[in-house]
Amino acid sequence: MPVDLVATRVTVNPGVRSGQPILRGTRITVWDILGWLGGGMSESEILSDYPELTSDDIKAALQFAYQLKDKVT
């Protein structure tokens, strides 16, 4: 069974970034990651620009979006 990266890496704190889902230990939102990827940045470019992130953080953001799609009608 795949590891649930969302459970271990994504958190929501009402006092940080207006309660948007963020990567644990950062102020970087899931939406930031998805926007960068959608804008054409590669994973290696994101990791180079934001060394506090890991490859698993990016995977967690993608996994979060995938899980969210089932909740949106």
C-alpha distance (Angstrom), angle and dihedral (degrees) to the residues before:
residue distance angle dihedral
M1 . . .
P2 3.83 . .
V3 3.77 119.0 .
D4 3.81 113.8 -101.4
L5 3.79 98.3 -124.8
V6 3.79 91.1 177.8
A7 3.80 91.7 64.4
T8 3.80 92.8 49.8
R9 3.82 101.5 36.6
V10 3.81 111.5 25.8
T11 3.77 121.0 73.1
V12 3.80 138.7 167.7
N13 3.77 121.9 -141.4
P14 3.82 117.5 174.2
G15 3.82 89.7 -145.7
V16 3.80 95.4 54.7
R17 3.81 122.7 71.3
S18 3.83 90.9 -19.6
G19 3.79 92.6 -64.0
Q20 3.78 95.9 -58.9
P21 3.82 116.4 149.6
I22 3.80 108.4 -88.4
L23 3.77 136.3 -176.8
R24 3.79 107.3 -98.4
G25 3.80 113.2 -96.9
T26 3.81 93.9 16.3
R27 3.79 139.7 75.0
I28 3.81 90.4 -128.8
T29 3.79 113.4 118.8
V30 3.75 128.4 -142.8
W31 3.82 85.7 -118.7
D32 3.83 90.7 56.7
I33 3.81 90.1 55.9
L34 3.80 93.5 45.7
G35 3.79 91.2 47.3
W36 3.78 92.7 51.4
L37 3.78 92.0 48.6
G38 3.80 91.4 45.3
G39 3.79 89.7 49.3
G40 3.77 90.9 57.9
M41 3.79 103.6 -96.0
S42 3.77 114.2 142.6
E43 3.77 123.2 -133.1
S44 3.80 90.2 -108.4
E45 3.83 91.3 52.5
I46 3.81 91.2 51.2
L47 3.80 92.0 47.8
S48 3.79 90.3 48.3
D49 3.81 93.0 49.9
Y50 3.82 93.8 42.1
P51 3.81 108.4 34.4
E52 3.81 91.1 175.9
L53 3.82 87.6 71.7
T54 3.78 127.1 79.8
S55 3.76 133.2 -156.9
D56 3.81 88.3 -103.3
D57 3.82 89.8 56.8
I58 3.80 90.0 57.8
K59 3.79 90.6 46.6
A60 3.82 89.1 50.1
A61 3.82 90.8 54.0
L62 3.80 90.5 51.1
Q63 3.80 91.5 45.7
F64 3.82 89.7 50.2
A65 3.81 90.7 53.6
Y66 3.79 91.0 47.3
Q67 3.80 91.7 51.6
L68 3.80 91.1 46.1
K69 3.81 93.1 55.4
D70 3.81 89.7 70.5
K71 3.82 90.4 56.0
V72 3.81 95.8 50.8
T73 3.78 117.2 81.9
